[in-house]
């Protein structure tokens, strides 16, 4: 049996990906891009035991901003999933082998503790990890809310029938007004997309969590033909745009936005209408739209829900790998927030020592919306 921590582009990690259905979030190019964006270390924990395999990517972060000038905690780290829905990959044999999944989780916990890590927060994949609650011990995962996906195995007429009447009217109105949606070469319109995305985030008052740098978008180009750009135009001007990932029959709506001057026409509805039929024509099985911000049933979720009746449960895995270090960091954070450690420990925020300061409007690492359509 092989059980170890490796780099995302390690031959063993690549071997597992070749043999398992996976998503863009598991690819070394994406994990590396996330590592650079967050100034963290990209790693993968894997187990290979015959036909049984276990694979989980993550980012290893220092906790320097928590310990501040306290030298005693300078070497403490924690773990978080790359942005989006990486989750855990298990081979079919691993899923049907009693006790293996829980054994693998214990191995992961021990490996992280050995590295000086005190906690780990993983976002599960709503589609690939849908059956995991029945594989692991009860209570292993935390359920947060729902995400929306479009079943691309349906006919075009069925997809249209599942579209909310209001969205149908918006799509038809956009077409009458002369808006057109199409896929474009990313190199031709990346700068335009970045401008639209930033304008959207500024308009909705998004926190730093959603403020991706230009270098990040350039890094995504390493995904090659797994990365696509859809735009909606009117008279040669781009009104809305979105980045899409494509991998193993799964299309993920990653990030998108709408120019403020076109908000009243809601061209993003036309964009998703075009994206689903484009994805279907390429033989994909599902277009995953994600959920609301922080898994909430907000306007973002409501907009996405208007395109499909299909829902998935969004879950996370929360591990405290070193109780003593975890409580130490919680005590430091509680002191900084002028509150009691028990107050943070009893909250739903994880890890508790990264609890946001309400006065600062800090964003949660648990944000669940892949495609921010607050512009729609």
C-alpha positions as MATLAB code, in Angstrom:
seq = 'XXXXXXXXXXXXXXXXXXXXXXXXXXXXXXXXXXXXXXXXXXXXXXXXXXXXXXXXXXXXXXXXXXXXXXXXXXXXXXXXXXXXXXXXXXXXXXXXXXXXXXXXXXXXXXXXXXXXXXXXXXXXXXXXXXXXXXXXXXXXXXXXXXXXXXXXXXXXXXXXXXXXXXXXXXXXXXXXXXXXXXXXXXXXXXXXXXXXXXXXXXXXXXXXXXXXXXXXXXXXXXXXXXXXXXXXXXXXXXXXXXXXXXXXXXXXXXXXXXXXXXXXXXXXXXXXXXXXXXXXXXXXXXXXXXXXXXXXXXXXXXXXXXXXXXXXXXXXXXXXXXXXXXXXXXXXXXXXXXXXXXXXXXXXXXXXXXXXXXXXXXXXXXXXXXXXXXXX';
ca = [
       0.000    0.000    0.000;
       1.173    3.516   -0.841;
       0.077    6.329    1.480;
       1.761    9.687    1.070;
       1.622   13.408    0.425;
       2.780   14.356   -3.067;
       2.871   17.347   -5.386;
      -0.163   17.766   -7.676;
       1.923   16.883  -10.738;
       3.548   13.815   -9.143;
       3.331   10.748  -11.426;
       1.280    8.878   -8.816;
      -1.279   11.680   -8.670;
      -1.479   11.793  -12.464;
      -1.905    8.020  -12.558;
      -4.916    8.185  -10.255;
      -6.542   10.935  -12.302;
      -6.173    8.871  -15.466;
      -8.157    6.049  -13.866;
     -10.886    8.023  -12.074;
     -13.569   10.420  -13.221;
     -12.491   13.820  -11.975;
     -13.047   17.531  -12.479;
     -10.867   20.512  -13.311;
     -10.430   21.150   -9.584;
      -8.288   18.005   -9.335;
      -5.882   18.942  -12.121;
      -2.357   20.066  -11.209;
      -2.704   23.180  -13.388;
      -5.726   24.367  -11.450;
      -4.325   23.496   -8.030;
      -1.090   25.317   -8.861;
      -3.046   28.395   -9.964;
      -4.893   28.370   -6.659;
      -1.640   27.921   -4.770;
      -0.153   31.004   -6.389;
      -3.333   32.999   -5.846;
      -3.465   32.233   -2.132;
       0.302   32.129   -1.450;
      -0.066   28.589   -0.154;
       1.523   25.223   -0.894;
      -0.283   22.831   -3.248;
      -0.366   19.194   -2.169;
      -2.275   15.976   -2.739;
      -2.783   13.179   -0.234;
      -3.232    9.800   -1.867;
      -3.517    6.142   -1.066;
      -3.065    3.334   -3.573;
      -3.924   -0.139   -2.309;
      -4.487   -2.448   -5.245;
      -7.728   -1.313   -6.907;
      -8.563    0.910   -3.954;
      -7.490    4.521   -4.332;
      -8.084    7.703   -2.342;
      -7.188   11.161   -3.656;
      -7.694   14.596   -2.119;
      -6.059   17.889   -3.224;
      -5.586   20.794   -0.837;
      -3.745   24.004   -0.095;
      -1.432   24.169    2.924;
      -1.545   27.607    4.584;
       0.451   29.217    7.341;
      -1.443   30.680   10.288;
       0.837   33.676   10.772;
      -2.012   36.200   10.670;
      -3.643   34.372   13.588;
      -0.616   34.001   15.816;
       0.628   37.540   15.000;
       3.699   38.135   17.174;
       3.285   34.955   19.194;
       6.428   33.020   18.269;
       5.100   29.784   19.740;
       2.598   29.280   16.926;
       4.685   30.414   13.992;
       4.949   26.902   12.517;
       1.260   25.975   12.724;
      -0.496   25.361    9.419;
      -3.954   24.445    8.238;
      -5.504   23.037    5.089;
      -8.299   24.186    2.782;
      -9.661   23.061   -0.568;
      -8.795   25.050   -3.670;
     -11.622   27.392   -4.675;
     -14.606   25.497   -6.025;
     -15.566   21.877   -5.393;
     -12.547   19.518   -5.370;
     -13.725   17.094   -2.704;
     -12.446   13.529   -2.477;
     -11.898   10.988   -5.241;
     -12.452    7.330   -4.422;
     -12.176    4.424   -6.834;
     -15.195    2.092   -7.172;
     -13.326   -0.602   -5.254;
     -12.613    1.865   -2.440;
     -16.292    2.791   -2.222;
     -17.406   -0.831   -1.931;
     -14.665   -1.994    0.454;
     -16.074   -1.814    4.018;
     -14.015    0.431    6.282;
     -11.528    1.578    3.660;
     -12.880    5.130    3.350;
     -12.746    5.707    7.101;
      -9.280    4.157    7.247;
      -8.138    6.540    4.501;
      -9.555    9.488    6.421;
      -7.620    8.471    9.527;
      -4.464    8.180    7.424;
      -5.081   11.684    6.055;
      -5.621   13.089    9.550;
      -2.412   11.502   10.839;
      -0.410   12.728    7.860;
      -1.608   16.299    8.331;
      -0.909   16.247   12.063;
       2.618   15.031   11.380;
       3.119   18.070    9.135;
       2.129   20.436   11.959;
      -1.371   21.054   10.603;
      -4.119   21.691   13.129;
      -7.254   21.601   10.940;
      -8.529   20.856    7.451;
     -11.575   22.161    5.589;
     -12.629   20.394    2.390;
     -15.460   21.324    0.046;
     -17.005   18.209   -1.459;
     -17.970   17.906   -5.104;
     -21.793   18.023   -5.273;
     -21.867   15.565   -8.199;
     -18.829   13.299   -7.931;
     -19.167   13.050   -4.138;
     -22.940   12.701   -4.033;
     -22.809    9.146   -2.654;
     -20.007    9.655   -0.108;
     -22.267    9.975    2.977;
     -23.148    6.308    2.457;
     -19.500    5.292    2.178;
     -18.056    7.024    5.259;
     -19.190    6.738    8.867;
     -22.362    8.674    9.746;
     -21.707   12.283   10.732;
     -18.476   12.595    8.750;
     -19.752   15.468    6.599;
     -21.642   18.702    7.203;
     -24.506   19.650    4.870;
     -24.874   23.329    4.039;
     -27.368   23.824    1.252;
     -28.085   23.031   -2.358;
     -26.411   23.584   -5.686;
     -28.055   23.537   -9.106;
     -27.055   21.584  -12.190;
     -28.518   21.131  -15.645;
     -28.994   17.578  -16.898;
     -27.578   17.695  -20.421;
     -28.904   14.233  -21.255;
     -32.361   15.795  -21.608;
     -33.616   16.929  -24.994;
     -33.488   20.599  -25.971;
     -37.240   20.861  -25.559;
     -37.030   19.311  -22.084;
     -34.275   21.726  -21.077;
     -36.381   24.642  -22.253;
     -39.445   23.276  -20.415;
     -37.434   23.184  -17.169;
     -36.504   26.855  -17.599;
     -38.499   29.254  -15.441;
     -41.074   31.293  -17.386;
     -39.391   34.510  -16.309;
     -36.050   33.309  -17.664;
     -37.700   32.222  -20.907;
     -39.151   35.702  -21.341;
     -35.791   37.326  -20.571;
     -33.943   35.105  -23.050;
     -36.464   35.790  -25.810;
     -36.425   39.522  -25.085;
     -32.629   39.634  -25.282;
     -32.740   37.944  -28.661;
     -35.335   40.422  -29.932;
     -33.169   43.310  -28.768;
     -30.264   41.979  -30.793;
     -28.126   40.359  -28.082;
     -26.156   37.342  -29.283;
     -24.312   34.711  -27.252;
     -21.301   32.752  -28.444;
     -18.156   30.986  -27.342;
     -15.003   32.931  -28.155;
     -11.259   32.196  -28.053;
     -10.105   33.146  -24.567;
      -7.028   34.969  -25.817;
      -9.290   37.293  -27.821;
     -11.473   38.402  -24.923;
      -9.732   37.633  -21.623;
      -9.034   41.282  -20.854;
     -12.657   42.132  -21.603;
     -13.796   39.381  -19.256;
     -11.528   40.590  -16.453;
     -12.897   44.131  -16.759;
     -16.492   42.879  -16.651;
     -15.843   40.559  -13.734;
     -14.175   43.287  -11.692;
     -16.940   45.751  -12.509;
     -19.467   43.191  -11.307;
     -17.635   42.491   -8.053;
     -17.256   46.214   -7.347;
     -20.948   46.791   -8.013;
     -22.158   44.088   -5.620;
     -19.593   44.965   -2.935;
     -17.889   41.562   -2.991;
     -15.134   41.033   -0.436;
     -11.517   40.117   -1.049;
     -12.474   36.438   -1.385;
     -13.878   37.130   -4.852;
     -11.255   39.628   -5.991;
      -9.053   37.538   -8.260;
      -5.953   39.157   -9.712;
      -5.075   39.408  -13.386;
      -2.258   36.909  -12.793;
      -4.820   34.369  -11.555;
      -6.791   34.541  -14.784;
      -3.573   34.260  -16.772;
      -2.668   31.165  -14.754;
      -5.988   29.579  -15.712;
      -4.856   29.614  -19.334;
      -2.616   26.652  -18.459;
      -5.829   24.573  -18.405;
      -5.763   24.700  -22.186;
      -8.841   23.287  -23.889;
     -10.534   22.661  -20.550;
     -11.143   26.408  -20.157;
     -13.765   28.239  -22.223;
     -15.224   31.720  -22.438;
     -18.825   32.539  -23.294;
     -19.889   36.108  -24.053;
     -23.077   37.973  -24.842;
     -22.719   40.929  -27.200;
     -24.849   43.791  -28.437;
     -23.682   45.833  -31.412;
     -20.136   44.544  -30.995;
     -19.950   45.369  -27.280;
     -19.612   42.590  -24.676;
     -22.495   42.834  -22.205;
     -21.863   39.687  -20.138;
     -19.178   37.014  -19.945;
     -18.390   33.812  -18.055;
     -15.534   31.345  -17.727;
     -16.466   27.666  -18.024;
     -14.491   24.553  -17.112;
     -14.938   21.290  -19.027;
     -13.648   17.933  -17.791;
     -14.860   14.319  -17.922;
     -18.360   15.226  -19.083;
     -18.785   17.911  -16.418;
     -18.981   21.599  -17.301;
     -18.582   24.008  -14.405;
     -19.706   27.631  -14.571;
     -16.735   29.210  -12.803;
     -16.881   33.002  -12.732;
     -18.944   35.549  -14.599;
     -20.407   39.022  -14.677;
     -22.488   41.636  -16.477;
     -21.660   45.214  -17.400;
     -23.680   47.648  -15.318;
     -25.101   49.435  -18.361;
     -26.798   46.205  -19.502;
     -28.196   45.039  -16.154;
     -31.798   45.920  -16.952;
     -31.772   43.530  -19.923;
     -30.321   40.619  -17.890;
     -28.118   39.213  -20.672;
     -26.633   36.624  -18.307;
     -29.766   34.549  -18.768;
     -29.034   34.370  -22.489;
     -25.421   33.452  -21.703;
     -26.411   30.404  -19.641;
     -29.014   29.430  -22.228;
     -26.274   29.340  -24.849;
     -23.752   27.644  -22.556;
     -26.017   24.691  -21.787;
     -26.726   23.906  -25.438;
     -23.047   24.377  -26.348;
     -22.054   21.976  -23.550;
     -24.687   19.484  -24.655;
     -23.547   19.527  -28.281;
     -20.017   18.667  -27.111;
     -21.316   15.478  -25.471;
     -21.146   16.590  -21.847;
     -23.526   15.151  -19.259;
     -24.003   18.028  -16.839;
     -23.582   21.794  -16.499;
     -23.067   22.617  -12.844;
     -24.095   26.158  -11.920;
     -23.229   26.013   -8.205;
     -25.246   27.460   -5.351;
     -25.827   30.702   -3.535;
     -23.146   32.720   -1.791;
     -22.094   30.724    1.257;
     -24.610   28.012    0.210;
     -27.501   30.348    1.042;
     -30.856   30.372   -0.733;
     -30.239   33.908   -1.911;
     -30.860   35.741   -5.177;
     -27.821   34.035   -6.714;
     -29.319   30.633   -5.947;
     -32.766   31.711   -7.142;
     -31.352   32.833  -10.478;
     -29.560   29.522  -11.042;
     -32.556   27.479   -9.883;
     -34.578   28.998  -12.707;
     -32.638   26.916  -15.252;
     -33.164   23.426  -13.866;
     -35.073   21.308  -11.359;
     -31.988   19.271  -10.540;
     -30.446   19.813   -7.087;
     -27.426   18.514   -5.198;
     -26.453   18.762   -1.544;
     -23.348   20.834   -0.886;
     -21.275   19.263    1.895;
     -17.972   19.939    3.603;
     -15.540   17.841    5.580;
     -14.132   19.427    8.735;
     -11.178   17.874   10.497;
      -9.410   18.956   13.668;
      -6.094   17.215   13.246;
      -4.397   18.605   16.359;
      -6.779   19.575   19.154;
      -4.161   21.351   21.266;
      -2.942   23.591   18.446;
      -6.497   24.209   17.283;
      -7.614   25.480   20.694;
      -4.480   27.564   20.995;
      -5.318   29.402   17.774;
      -8.942   29.789   18.835;
      -7.835   31.452   22.065;
      -5.664   33.904   20.108;
      -8.480   34.746   17.712;
     -10.946   35.178   20.562;
      -8.578   37.606   22.238;
      -8.250   39.591   18.996;
     -12.045   39.766   18.661;
     -12.507   40.571   22.353;
     -14.697   37.548   22.929;
     -14.545   34.158   24.637;
     -13.050   31.058   22.949;
     -16.262   29.146   23.680;
     -18.208   31.658   21.616;
     -16.064   30.874   18.564;
     -16.050   27.136   19.218;
     -19.844   27.067   19.438;
     -20.321   28.963   16.201;
     -20.825   27.234   12.843;
     -17.689   28.817   11.385;
     -14.782   26.490   10.672;
     -12.021   26.685   11.500;
     -13.170   28.749   14.457;
      -9.867   30.613   14.682;
     -10.552   32.140   11.258;
     -13.920   33.507   12.345;
     -14.490   36.830   10.575;
     -14.592   40.141   12.344;
     -18.093   41.516   11.651;
     -16.693   45.027   11.588;
     -14.310   44.094    8.760;
     -16.816   42.252    6.611;
     -14.343   39.394    6.093;
     -15.289   36.658    3.631;
     -15.591   33.007    4.600;
     -13.448   30.310    3.048;
     -16.673   28.325    3.026;
     -18.225   30.411    0.251;
     -19.994   27.948   -2.005;
     -20.962   29.835   -5.133;
     -18.759   28.925   -8.069;
     -20.410   31.290  -10.511;
     -21.335   34.629   -9.031;
     -24.425   35.724  -10.946;
     -25.467   38.534   -8.688;
     -25.296   40.609  -11.854;
     -28.174   38.590  -13.349;
];
